[in-house]
């Protein structure tokens, strides 16, 4: 190592040129690296979707799920499989372990689905297999609204969609609130019966008269001519002129029995913006694209479209994630700048201008080196990366401080700059390498953090590994090279020189100020090492007891304020779509005048989306004004619940948008079993228990809703006597409901084919029509009521399975001020009174509580691995188990500082953030101990007695130990206090959402390091002397004999 340092310093001008090049490359990387709020996460989920129009949940579960489940259950790496059978659809969500190659898993699923297709019902549509990725969720919503014709609004939305999808950073755009266009043929049933027409005949005649007729060219002696037969229908007028029946010279046309028009399917979803009918474009970005540039381009397109759209159409941009990202990145950049300036001011006051410049170069140098590596590996600049930079500010200057402080002493003694910095780099290289290696060892296990939480948090250890490795290069190579150019020998204050000589020679009475006071305190402590040790251990024990009684519990992830809130409206019963709209708009009117709401995006559902509550009929997505101009989002949402509490017939639930991993209801209890009746019985017992708990609200489960469905029971034997079939009767029933599809055609203005649908007139689409249906058979018209009866049944709900077992899910939220994790533990104790085994039901808490448990297990394992790696490095460095154990004890004892910091700050112990903080603290705490013990061994080995060696070590290392510790703490204080200081725009704020993310982690490190510094400066010397004084006395006794 010494030879390498000599070679580098002899080529210091080359080192300076390379450093300038790195600074330039790093600046370019900062400008070009993609920027986003949350990291792009590859979620190990594959989704299988199978559509079969009209199929019941029971049949979908039996006829579609079973063949697919048989094929899919044996796929390698499969962790969990959840299926949902609904009306007309079956979905299967497959979760894989995080170390599974998702591309290979996706291919395996496609192969297995292809193998099962032969066993699916004949009318089942082609299964769709896709990967679920967080980047596939919308990053912006563009809405078009106005009092214009529906066709015009849809056409404008389609054109804008095409332009947005052409942008390179946009993956796709989904349109919400747009009804599917159809060619609607309103049949007069009386005329159809008079002409003796059946639906089968009509469908066949239409198909035979709307065909693409291919033909080749005619080539003969007269020449070569193209021959075409235009057989396809492309407008409604031509469609209505089509023949449907012929008798002699008389031809019956469509227009004789029906009225045709271009129409839309019955409404199943509705969208409004601030009370006006709207169409929403949900924009999804490509993975790795620069979201800020992409959404700026989308906004420009939307602005351009305003000038060319028809009058009356208004374009709005909602839920623009780039604004949140710009704000968050700006806040975090300000925090980086503030932390850097605070550290530089501290170093300037302690080491002087020249040394502060040298140490200050380590910060941008290490930052830019790390960003170069991140950019080259294809990573993005996100909030986790930026916080890692804030965390590293105080850590990465540690080595630079040690080098410059050592070189400064040698320069004060008259050494030449080259000699001073060569000796500093060579003498302190191994302590610095060891301290950096122990810090890196702490973060290495976090790179294999599993699950979504690990994918989210992995950017923290990655950035720290790159930054701290770069700081090692800066401390041992770049700073000594620049220092030899900037420094001069002997140019020091004489009082400072005397203090250095006094510390090294043991003339402690000449030390004044803080250093003298510390040495006197240390001298007293070293003469009473047992008392000091017991006293500090007692203080640690007391802190644990205090936190146990006054602490704020635990939580999975920080509760952060949000810019977007959700209001879910639930109602039960056989509600028509119009009735649902009326109930949802009633809620909308109650919140419309709230000044803290910037926009309201309203959705109405005929059937709830995704994993929503079964009785969800509508949702308001609220975009709030800037956080400084309103109350916290949770207070605004609580106000909305109070405003809507008196609305009859509905349940209103609110929640704010959740960032990071996790989310959903606070309490999620999964019940699984093979017997649906016993499952429901246990579910009712659990729900009764939860409803008695005043700390819970929004309690719901996914049992089938109360309601009526009508089943048309067909006597097949009686129908066969009349020559009728289930197929012919089903087609007539569909004409009363959604319509019978008979073919497709492509209108001139359409980009794709649309369905041709036969329907009864609106006045005949009712329950009574089922009794009046006539079936055309070989025997003539036969009333369907001769062999079909209409019977009411309890409405059947979705059938959900997990790994083949039936599943029900109970969800609830805790009221404000209640700790969710503690409440779930309390409920879990009450569940022990239930006989789960007898019922054959397995309960399991899901959601954040489940992730919290798995995260705690991983972090405990990671902490154990990190401790082992650090001990290995320390034993290698000092060749002493005692000294290695002494350093490791400081890590355990410093946890008392973590708990006191969280208690003072009023924060709960966050499993993710505080847990990572404890692990990070372990790597930071050992650094000062390593340098202190290394100096102690160096002095003691020169023949100085242990007690005096400890005093000299304390006197010499007090300033660098305090500097390295205080710089780290000071660098984190803006995040601890949630301060945001915008020096450029001269703005100061407290409590920004960007700082709320990291308060727990920052507080854990700052509190733990503050307490650990006391341990390093007082307890560590005492424990060193405690052993070595006895050993020294024994050696002295042996020598005297």
Beta strands, then each sheet from edge to edge (+ up, - down):
strand 1: 45-51
strand 2: 78-86
strand 3: 89-96
strand 4: 128-132
strand 5: 140-145
strand 6: 170-176
strand 7: 181-187
strand 8: 218-220
strand 9: 223-225
strand 10: 243-247
strand 11: 250-253
strand 12: 258-264
strand 13: 269-273
strand 14: 276-285
strand 15: 314-318
strand 16: 554-555
strand 17: 564-570
strand 18: 597-605
strand 19: 616-624
strand 20: 651-656
strand 21: 667-673
strand 22: 696-701
strand 23: 708-714
strand 24: 740-745
strand 25: 754-760
strand 26: 774-777
strand 27: 780-783
strand 28: 788-794
strand 29: 799-802
strand 30: 805-814
strand 31: 842-846
strand 32: 909-910
strand 33: 979-982
strand 34: 987-990
sheet 1: 4+ 1- 3+ 2- 29+ 30- 21+ 31-
sheet 2: 4+ 1- 3+ 2- 29+ 30- 22+
sheet 3: 6+ 14- 5+ 15-
sheet 4: 6+ 14- 13+ 18- 19+ 17- 20+
sheet 5: 12+ 7- 25- 24+
sheet 6: 8+ 9-
sheet 7: 10+ 11-
sheet 8: 16+ 32+
sheet 9: 23+ 28-
sheet 10: 26+ 27-
sheet 11: 33+ 34-
end
